[in-house]
Amino acid sequence: MTTAESATLWVHIAAGFLALFTGAGAFATTKGGLRHRRLGRTYVYGMAVVSGTALVLFALDPTANRQFLALVAVFSFYFAFSGYRVLSRKRPADAPTAVDWAAVGLYGLASVGLLVMGIAQWLAGNGFAAVMLVFGGLGTVLAVGDVRSFRTENEPRAWLGEHATRMGGGYIATVTAFSAVNFVFLPTVGRWLWPTLVGTPVLVYLQRRYEARSAPA
C-alpha cells in the first residue's frame, strides 16, 4: 500500500468512527434540538468523507473488491444525503433541485452496478453475491421511488418520516461497515446483512408512525 493509500485509509477509518458515534448521538438527542441538529450535520459530513475516501481508494487501486466498496459508498451516502436534503423540501411547493436529481441519478447507477455485479457473482457460484443483490435491489427500488416522488408535490409534514427513515438507513449502512470489518466471528454474508435485516423493520415502523402523525385528522 502506498503512502497516499495509507493516509486515505486512515482518514476513511476516522470518518467512519465519527459517523458511527455522531449518528448514534443524533438518534439519542431530542429531535429538532440544537444538539440533534449539530450531531446530525456532523454525521452527514462524516459519511461524505467516508464515501469520498472510498472512491479515492478505488481510484488509487481499481480492483474488483474496491469497485464493490466504491459502489457501496455511493449507496450508503445517499441515505444520509437524501435524509438531510429533505429538510429543504418541507413545503408542498419546494421542488427538488439539480443537486437532488444528480444524487438520485448516481445512486441509481450505483445500485444497478451492484445488481450487475451480484448477478455475475451468482452465476460464478460466489455466495457473497447475496449481499450485492440485496443492496442493489433495495437501492434500485428506492431510486425509482425517489424519481417518482420528485415528480409529485410534497405532502405536508411527510418530510418527518422521510428524514427519520433516510437517516436511519444511512446509520444502518454505517453499522454495516463496522460489522463487516470487526465482526469476524460471523459468516461473511451474515456480518454484511444482519444490520439491514434488523434495522429495516424498525425503519418501516418509524415510517408508518410518522405517516400516521402526518395524516389529516
Secondary structure as UniProt FT lines:
FT   HELIX           3..28
FT   TURN            31..32
FT   HELIX           34..60
FT   HELIX           64..85
FT   HELIX           86..88
FT   TURN            92..93
FT   HELIX           98..123
FT   TURN            124..125
FT   TURN            127..128
FT   HELIX           129..150
FT   TURN            156..157
FT   HELIX           158..182
FT   TURN            184..185
FT   HELIX           188..214
//
